[in-house]
Amino acid sequence: MRKTVKSMVDEATAAITTYSIEDARELHGREDVQFIDIRDVRELEREGVIPGAFHAPRGMLEFWVDPDSPYHKPVFAQDKQLVLFCAAGWRSALATKTLQDMGLQRVAHIDGGFGAWKASGAPVAAKPKT
């Protein structure tokens, strides 16, 4: 039987922790929490970023998380709660489930993603120049 994106997101959501915008806003800026932005760089340029979030494009996420990968990023080896987000919450739900499957325990995502964050009036900044 063929799975749809909706069914895959629903399955992932049933197995992961999802933070409301209110919960995410309370976590933002805490020393023991790292926000992870999995959107494409063009989305960051167009819409802005959550201050302090680490950008990990969805296509590289697993490679950056795996400590045995030549692409591993130290941000993923910290003892912090990871809070993933994308534009609307679908990609981040799937990514959160994937990271759980890779053995990460302290990983969650934001319901409604960056769009809901921005609509709530939470802090947004321009993408930093690199």
C-alpha positions in Angstrom: 0.0 0.0 0.0 1.3 3.4 -0.9 1.8 6.0 1.9 0.9 9.6 1.4 2.9 12.5 2.8 -0.1 13.2 5.1 -0.1 9.7 6.5 3.7 9.8 7.0 3.5 13.1 8.8 0.6 11.8 10.9 2.6 8.7 11.9 5.6 10.8 12.8 3.5 13.2 14.8 2.1 10.3 16.8 5.6 9.2 17.8 7.3 12.5 18.6 7.1 15.5 20.9 5.4 18.6 19.4 5.7 22.0 21.0 3.0 24.6 20.7 4.2 28.1 19.7 3.6 29.1 23.4 5.8 26.3 24.6 8.5 27.0 22.0 8.6 30.7 22.9 9.2 29.7 26.5 12.1 27.5 25.4 13.6 30.0 23.1 16.9 31.4 24.4 17.4 28.8 27.1 21.0 27.6 27.4 19.9 23.9 27.4 17.9 24.2 24.2 19.0 24.6 20.6 16.6 25.5 17.9 17.3 23.9 14.5 16.0 25.5 11.3 15.7 22.8 8.6 14.3 25.1 5.9 16.0 25.8 2.6 18.4 28.8 2.6 16.1 30.6 0.1 13.3 30.4 2.7 15.6 32.0 5.3 16.5 34.8 2.9 12.9 35.4 2.0 11.2 35.0 5.4 13.9 35.6 8.0 15.1 33.4 10.9 14.5 32.7 14.5 17.4 34.4 16.4 19.9 31.9 17.7 18.6 29.0 15.6 21.2 26.8 13.8 20.5 26.2 10.1 20.7 22.6 9.1 19.2 22.1 5.6 16.9 19.1 5.6 18.9 17.4 2.9 22.0 17.3 5.1 20.4 16.8 8.5 21.1 13.1 9.0 24.7 13.5 7.8 25.3 16.4 10.2 23.8 14.6 13.2 25.6 11.2 12.7 28.9 11.4 14.7 30.4 8.8 12.4 29.7 10.9 9.3 32.5 13.0 7.8 29.9 15.8 7.7 29.1 15.7 11.4 28.5 19.1 13.1 29.4 19.5 16.8 26.2 21.4 17.5 24.4 18.0 17.4 26.8 16.5 20.0 25.8 19.0 22.7 23.8 18.0 25.7 20.8 20.1 24.7 17.2 19.7 23.7 16.9 20.1 20.0 13.8 21.9 18.7 13.4 21.5 14.9 11.2 23.7 12.7 10.5 24.2 9.0 8.0 26.5 7.4 4.8 24.8 8.5 5.7 21.7 10.6 5.5 18.9 8.1 9.2 18.5 7.2 10.2 19.1 10.8 7.8 16.3 12.0 9.4 13.9 9.6 12.9 15.0 10.5 12.2 14.8 14.2 11.1 11.2 13.8 14.2 10.4 11.8 16.5 11.8 14.4 14.6 9.8 17.1 15.2 6.7 14.9 18.9 7.7 14.8 18.9 7.5 18.7 18.5 11.1 19.7 16.3 11.3 22.8 15.9 15.0 23.3 14.4 16.1 20.0 11.1 17.8 19.3 9.5 20.1 16.7 7.3 23.2 16.6 3.6 22.8 15.6 3.0 25.2 12.7 6.7 25.8 12.1 8.2 29.2 11.3 5.0 30.5 9.8 3.2 30.0 13.1 6.2 31.4 15.0 6.2 34.6 12.9 2.4 35.0 13.0 2.5 34.9 16.8 4.8 37.9 17.0 7.7 35.9 18.3 11.2 37.2 17.5 12.3 37.1 13.9 15.5 38.5 12.3 17.0 38.9 8.9 19.2 36.0 7.7 22.7 36.8 8.8 25.1 37.5 5.9 27.7 34.8 5.4 
